[in-house]
């Protein structure tokens, strides 16, 4: 195996170990030595790829966020009507959260903790630009409520994390009907309701 490929593989193994340990133990209980042990490398090897634990967690976050958004926007066409575009993105996000559960759980933890530094968080937000652009167009066209993107995300996208965790615990099973109902609830929460005159 070429040295470069071996290096890439080691880095991927370290990131995979970080995701698994953070998901199972939380950020604070995930030490560099535990990551090294799970990745089957010496602790010193980690420092060839990452400056410290913060750097490892931040880079893992950015990589997973990139995977997430690549998946979410893969079939999205920016030229379709706002509602159609939102449905495409939302359903791809739902699909990712259910199929890529480990990655989705890691992102959910990152979104609910101050462990990720602000530059990394901003880099993660940049990956969501097609969705933010769609919402901006929807606001201009009077289709989407003219409220903060954070509120739109909280009402339309974040409930998917709740549903994913409920499914992982075995408390709820998302089927096609539930996905459709969840999508409709998400769309209803952000669309402008025409006034009755």
C-alpha positions as CSV (number, residue, x, y, z in Angstrom):
1,X,0.0,0.0,0.0
2,X,1.3,3.4,-0.9
3,X,2.4,5.6,2.1
4,X,-0.1,8.3,1.2
5,X,-3.0,5.9,1.1
6,X,-1.8,4.4,4.4
7,X,-1.8,7.9,5.9
8,X,-5.3,8.7,4.6
9,X,-6.6,5.3,6.0
10,X,-5.1,6.1,9.4
11,X,-6.7,9.5,9.5
12,X,-10.1,8.0,8.5
13,X,-9.7,5.3,11.2
14,X,-9.0,8.1,13.8
15,X,-12.1,10.0,12.7
16,X,-14.3,6.9,12.8
17,X,-13.0,6.0,16.3
18,X,-13.7,9.6,17.5
19,X,-17.3,9.5,16.2
20,X,-18.0,6.1,17.8
21,X,-16.5,7.1,21.2
22,X,-18.2,10.5,21.3
23,X,-21.5,8.9,20.4
24,X,-21.1,6.3,23.1
25,X,-19.3,8.2,25.9
26,X,-19.7,11.9,25.1
27,X,-17.0,14.4,24.4
28,X,-15.5,14.7,27.8
29,X,-15.1,11.0,28.4
30,X,-13.5,10.5,25.0
31,X,-9.7,10.8,25.6
32,X,-6.9,10.7,23.0
33,X,-5.7,7.5,24.5
34,X,-9.1,5.8,24.0
35,X,-9.3,7.1,20.4
36,X,-5.8,5.7,19.8
37,X,-6.6,2.4,21.3
38,X,-9.8,2.0,19.3
39,X,-8.0,3.1,16.1
40,X,-5.2,0.6,16.9
41,X,-2.5,3.3,16.7
42,X,-0.1,4.8,19.3
43,X,-1.3,8.0,20.9
44,X,1.6,9.8,19.4
45,X,0.3,8.9,15.9
46,X,-2.8,11.1,16.5
47,X,-0.5,14.2,16.7
48,X,0.8,13.5,13.2
49,X,-2.7,14.3,11.9
50,X,-4.3,16.6,14.5
51,X,-2.8,19.3,16.8
52,X,-4.9,18.2,19.9
53,X,-8.2,16.8,20.9
54,X,-10.0,20.1,20.0
55,X,-8.5,20.0,16.5
56,X,-9.5,16.4,16.1
57,X,-13.1,17.0,17.1
58,X,-13.4,20.2,15.0
59,X,-12.0,18.5,11.9
60,X,-14.2,15.4,12.5
61,X,-17.2,17.8,12.7
62,X,-16.3,19.6,9.5
63,X,-15.8,16.3,7.6
64,X,-19.0,14.8,8.8
65,X,-20.9,18.0,8.1
66,X,-19.5,17.9,4.6
67,X,-20.7,14.3,4.1
68,X,-24.1,15.2,5.4
69,X,-24.6,18.2,3.1
70,X,-23.1,16.4,0.1
71,X,-25.8,13.8,0.6
72,X,-28.5,16.3,1.4
73,X,-28.0,18.3,-1.8
74,X,-27.0,15.6,-4.2
75,X,-30.3,15.5,-6.1
76,X,-31.3,19.1,-5.4
77,X,-31.8,21.5,-8.4
78,X,-31.7,25.2,-7.4
79,X,-34.0,26.0,-10.3
80,X,-37.1,24.2,-9.0
81,X,-39.9,25.9,-7.1
82,X,-39.2,26.6,-3.4
83,X,-41.5,24.0,-2.0
84,X,-40.2,21.3,-4.3
85,X,-36.6,22.2,-3.5
86,X,-37.3,22.1,0.2
87,X,-39.0,18.7,0.0
88,X,-36.1,17.3,-1.9
89,X,-33.5,18.6,0.6
90,X,-35.6,17.7,3.6
91,X,-36.2,14.1,2.5
92,X,-32.5,13.6,1.7
93,X,-31.7,14.9,5.2
94,X,-34.2,12.5,6.7
95,X,-32.7,9.7,4.6
96,X,-29.2,10.6,5.8
97,X,-30.2,10.7,9.5
98,X,-31.8,7.3,9.2
99,X,-29.1,5.6,7.1
100,X,-26.0,7.3,8.4
101,X,-27.1,7.2,12.0
102,X,-23.6,7.3,13.6
103,X,-22.7,10.4,11.6
104,X,-26.0,12.0,12.3
105,X,-25.8,11.3,16.0
106,X,-22.3,12.8,16.1
107,X,-23.6,16.0,14.4
108,X,-26.6,16.2,16.8
109,X,-24.2,16.1,19.7
110,X,-22.0,18.7,18.1
111,X,-25.0,21.0,17.5
112,X,-26.0,20.7,21.2
113,X,-22.6,21.4,22.9
114,X,-20.1,24.3,23.0
115,X,-17.2,21.8,22.3
116,X,-17.0,22.8,18.6
117,X,-15.2,26.1,18.2
118,X,-16.8,29.0,16.3
119,X,-14.6,28.9,13.2
120,X,-15.5,25.2,12.7
121,X,-19.1,25.9,13.3
122,X,-19.1,28.6,10.7
123,X,-17.3,26.3,8.3
124,X,-20.1,23.8,8.9
125,X,-22.8,26.4,8.2
126,X,-21.1,27.2,4.8
127,X,-21.9,23.6,3.8
128,X,-25.6,24.4,4.3
129,X,-25.5,27.3,1.8
130,X,-27.9,25.8,-0.8
131,X,-30.6,25.4,1.9
132,X,-30.0,28.9,3.2
133,X,-30.1,30.3,-0.4
134,X,-33.4,28.4,-1.0
135,X,-34.9,29.9,2.2
136,X,-33.7,33.3,1.2
137,X,-35.5,32.9,-2.2
138,X,-38.6,31.6,-0.4
139,X,-38.6,34.7,1.8
140,X,-38.3,37.0,-1.2
141,X,-41.1,35.2,-3.0
142,X,-43.3,35.4,0.1
143,X,-43.5,31.6,0.4
144,X,-41.3,31.1,3.5
145,X,-41.8,33.0,6.8
146,X,-39.4,36.0,7.0
147,X,-37.8,34.7,10.3
148,X,-34.2,33.8,11.2
149,X,-32.6,30.9,9.5
150,X,-31.9,29.5,13.0
151,X,-35.6,29.4,13.7
152,X,-36.3,27.8,10.3
153,X,-33.7,25.2,11.0
154,X,-35.0,24.6,14.5
155,X,-38.6,24.0,13.4
156,X,-38.0,22.3,10.0
157,X,-34.8,20.3,10.4
158,X,-34.0,19.7,14.1
159,X,-37.1,17.6,14.7
160,X,-35.4,14.9,12.5
161,X,-32.7,14.5,15.2
162,X,-35.4,13.9,17.8
163,X,-37.1,11.3,15.6
164,X,-33.8,9.6,14.8
165,X,-32.9,9.3,18.5
166,X,-36.4,7.9,19.3
167,X,-36.0,5.3,16.5
168,X,-32.5,4.4,17.8
169,X,-33.9,3.8,21.3
170,X,-36.7,1.6,19.8
171,X,-39.4,4.0,21.0
172,X,-40.7,4.8,17.5
173,X,-40.3,3.4,14.1
174,X,-40.2,5.8,11.2
175,X,-42.0,4.4,8.2
176,X,-43.0,6.0,4.9
177,X,-46.2,7.4,6.3
178,X,-44.4,9.0,9.3
179,X,-41.7,10.5,7.0
180,X,-44.5,12.1,4.9
181,X,-46.3,13.4,8.0
182,X,-43.0,14.7,9.4
183,X,-42.2,16.4,6.1
184,X,-45.6,18.0,6.0
185,X,-45.3,19.3,9.6
186,X,-41.8,20.7,8.8
187,X,-43.1,22.5,5.7
188,X,-46.2,23.8,7.5
189,X,-44.0,25.2,10.2
190,X,-42.0,27.4,7.9
191,X,-44.4,28.3,5.0
192,X,-46.3,31.5,4.9
193,X,-50.0,30.9,5.4
194,X,-52.0,33.0,3.1
195,X,-54.3,35.4,4.9
196,X,-58.0,34.9,4.5
197,X,-59.5,38.0,3.1
